Amino acid sequence: CLVVYPWTQRYFGNFGNLYNAAAITGNPMVAAHGKVVLHGLDRAVKNMDNIKETYAELSVLHSEKLHVDPDNFKV
């Protein structure tokens, strides 16, 4: 089940139509971003002993430049 969060459109406005599950699953830009996210998770696994430092730069990018709500990153 894919849950669509309409407010994420503001972060990915240049990705085109993201208003339903079919549009998202068929979007090549979403797939490419998914690869980026998975590579980031791989980086975390390889740096389990130092995740905070590993993600410090990425954290600043998302919070200060992109203004992404931290609630979007709950684990």
Phi and psi restraints in degrees (value plus and minus 20) as a CYANA .aco file:
   2 LEU   PHI    -120.7   -80.7
   2 LEU   PSI     106.2   146.2
   3 VAL   PHI    -118.3   -78.3
   3 VAL   PSI     107.5   147.5
   4 VAL   PHI    -119.9   -79.9
   4 VAL   PSI     104.2   144.2
   5 TYR   PHI    -127.2   -87.2
   5 TYR   PSI      80.1   120.1
   6 PRO   PHI     -75.8   -35.8
   6 PRO   PSI     -51.7   -11.7
   7 TRP   PHI     -87.0   -47.0
   7 TRP   PSI     -36.7     3.3
   8 THR   PHI     -90.8   -50.8
   8 THR   PSI     -33.4     6.6
   9 GLN   PHI     -76.7   -36.7
   9 GLN   PSI     -52.1   -12.1
  10 ARG   PHI     -87.0   -47.0
  10 ARG   PSI     -47.4    -7.4
  11 TYR   PHI    -102.7   -62.7
  11 TYR   PSI     -47.0    -7.0
  12 PHE   PHI    -144.3  -104.3
  12 PHE   PSI      18.5    58.5
  13 GLY   PHI     -76.6   -36.6
  13 GLY   PSI     -52.6   -12.6
  14 ASN   PHI    -101.5   -61.5
  14 ASN   PSI     -19.1    20.9
  15 PHE   PHI    -103.7   -63.7
  15 PHE   PSI     -29.6    10.4
  16 GLY   PHI      70.6   110.6
  16 GLY   PSI    -169.0  -129.0
  17 ASN   PHI     -89.3   -49.3
  17 ASN   PSI      97.8   137.8
  18 LEU   PHI    -147.4  -107.4
  18 LEU   PSI       9.3    49.3
  19 TYR   PHI    -110.1   -70.1
  19 TYR   PSI     -24.8    15.2
  20 ASN   PHI    -172.2  -132.2
  20 ASN   PSI     145.6   185.6
  21 ALA   PHI     -80.8   -40.8
  21 ALA   PSI     -59.7   -19.7
  22 ALA   PHI     -84.0   -44.0
  22 ALA   PSI     -61.9   -21.9
  23 ALA   PHI     -85.3   -45.3
  23 ALA   PSI     -59.0   -19.0
  24 ILE   PHI     -89.4   -49.4
  24 ILE   PSI     -67.9   -27.9
  25 THR   PHI     -87.1   -47.1
  25 THR   PSI     -43.7    -3.7
  26 GLY   PHI    -117.0   -77.0
  26 GLY   PSI     -14.0    26.0
  27 ASN   PHI    -112.9   -72.9
  27 ASN   PSI      97.6   137.6
  28 PRO   PHI     -85.5   -45.5
  28 PRO   PSI     -47.8    -7.8
  29 MET   PHI     -91.3   -51.3
  29 MET   PSI     -54.9   -14.9
  30 VAL   PHI     -86.1   -46.1
  30 VAL   PSI     -62.8   -22.8
  31 ALA   PHI     -81.3   -41.3
  31 ALA   PSI     -62.8   -22.8
  32 ALA   PHI     -84.2   -44.2
  32 ALA   PSI     -61.7   -21.7
  33 HIS   PHI     -86.6   -46.6
  33 HIS   PSI     -56.0   -16.0
  34 GLY   PHI     -79.2   -39.2
  34 GLY   PSI     -59.2   -19.2
  35 LYS   PHI     -82.8   -42.8
  35 LYS   PSI     -61.0   -21.0
  36 VAL   PHI     -80.7   -40.7
  36 VAL   PSI     -64.7   -24.7
  37 VAL   PHI     -83.5   -43.5
  37 VAL   PSI     -64.0   -24.0
  38 LEU   PHI     -84.1   -44.1
  38 LEU   PSI     -57.1   -17.1
  39 HIS   PHI     -84.4   -44.4
  39 HIS   PSI     -55.9   -15.9
  40 GLY   PHI     -84.6   -44.6
  40 GLY   PSI     -59.1   -19.1
  41 LEU   PHI     -87.1   -47.1
  41 LEU   PSI     -57.9   -17.9
  42 ASP   PHI     -81.1   -41.1
  42 ASP   PSI     -60.7   -20.7
  43 ARG   PHI     -81.4   -41.4
  43 ARG   PSI     -59.2   -19.2
  44 ALA   PHI     -83.7   -43.7
  44 ALA   PSI     -64.6   -24.6
  45 VAL   PHI     -81.1   -41.1
  45 VAL   PSI     -58.5   -18.5
  46 LYS   PHI     -95.3   -55.3
  46 LYS   PSI     -32.9     7.1
  47 ASN   PHI    -148.3  -108.3
  47 ASN   PSI      20.6    60.6
  48 MET   PHI     -77.1   -37.1
  48 MET   PSI     -49.6    -9.6
  49 ASP   PHI    -101.1   -61.1
  49 ASP   PSI     -26.7    13.3
  50 ASN   PHI    -169.3  -129.3
  50 ASN   PSI      28.1    68.1
  51 ILE   PHI     -84.3   -44.3
  51 ILE   PSI     -60.1   -20.1
  52 LYS   PHI     -77.3   -37.3
  52 LYS   PSI     -68.0   -28.0
  53 GLU   PHI     -89.5   -49.5
  53 GLU   PSI     -57.4   -17.4
  54 THR   PHI     -79.2   -39.2
  54 THR   PSI     -58.9   -18.9
  55 TYR   PHI    -121.1   -81.1
  55 TYR   PSI     -13.8    26.2
  56 ALA   PHI     -77.4   -37.4
  56 ALA   PSI     -69.4   -29.4
  57 GLU   PHI     -85.0   -45.0
  57 GLU   PSI     -62.1   -22.1
  58 LEU   PHI     -85.1   -45.1
  58 LEU   PSI     -57.0   -17.0
  59 SER   PHI     -83.5   -43.5
  59 SER   PSI     -64.8   -24.8
  60 VAL   PHI     -82.9   -42.9
  60 VAL   PSI     -63.7   -23.7
  61 LEU   PHI     -76.5   -36.5
  61 LEU   PSI     -70.8   -30.8
  62 HIS   PHI     -90.2   -50.2
  62 HIS   PSI     -56.2   -16.2
  63 SER   PHI    -104.7   -64.7
  63 SER   PSI     -63.1   -23.1
  64 GLU   PHI    -114.1   -74.1
  64 GLU   PSI     -55.2   -15.2
  65 LYS   PHI    -112.8   -72.8
  65 LYS   PSI     -67.1   -27.1
  66 LEU   PHI    -110.1   -70.1
  66 LEU   PSI     -35.7     4.3
  67 HIS   PHI      36.0    76.0
  67 HIS   PSI      25.7    65.7
  68 VAL   PHI    -101.2   -61.2
  68 VAL   PSI     112.9   152.9
  69 ASP   PHI     -83.7   -43.7
  69 ASP   PSI     105.6   145.6
  70 PRO   PHI     -78.3   -38.3
  70 PRO   PSI     -42.8    -2.8
  71 ASP   PHI     -82.6   -42.6
  71 ASP   PSI     -39.8     0.2
  72 ASN   PHI     -93.3   -53.3
  72 ASN   PSI     -28.7    11.3
  73 PHE   PHI    -136.8   -96.8
  73 PHE   PSI       4.0    44.0
  74 LYS   PHI     -87.8   -47.8
  74 LYS   PSI     119.9   159.9
